[in-house]
């Protein structure tokens, strides 16, 4: 299980990579592994939409289950990864790279302090696996 140290994580298995006042969001390696083969990914929000922390902005579906995806922090969407519509399997092969789901301008950066760092998230995943 990959857990990059430069990301923050939610209890719902989303990650956010912060660069300045922008955040790139996706689902974790643990989440894609639990879901198995991803066959569908959709961002239901649009560029320009404002999301609150915890708001659902899309979903992923696998041969095993479907799951909503939630915003790890509040902000305004500036970009959506449209490639996932045609190649949802990118989530399985590159969850922290090509399979990012959206980018947003953060409106409440202090919310990031409530997210898990890599060590805490890894421990959380191990706890759920036992």
C-alpha positions, 0 to 999 in steps of 0.5 A: 500500500502506497501512502505518499508523505506529501499528502493529507488524508480523510477517514473516507480515503480521499487524499489532497496534495496542497500546492500554495492555495490549490489542492489536488484531490483523488482517492487513495491506494488503499481505497482503490485496492479495497474496491478492486477493479474500478470500472466507472468514475464520475465527477458530478460537480462542475468547474466553478462549483464551491464545495464544503469540506465533506461534500460529495462531488462524485463517485467511483464504481468497481466490480465489487461496490460503488462509493461516493467521493467527498471533498477533503477541504472547502474550495472552488473547483478549478479543474476536473480530470475528464480523462477518468470518464474514459479510463477509470482504471487509472485509479487502480494503476496510478491513484496519486498521479494520473487519476487525480479527480479535481483541483480546487482553490482552497477557501479554508486552508485551516481545515487541512489541520484536521486531516491525517498525515501519511503516518496516521493514515497508514495506521488507520488503514492497518487498523481497518484491515485487521 
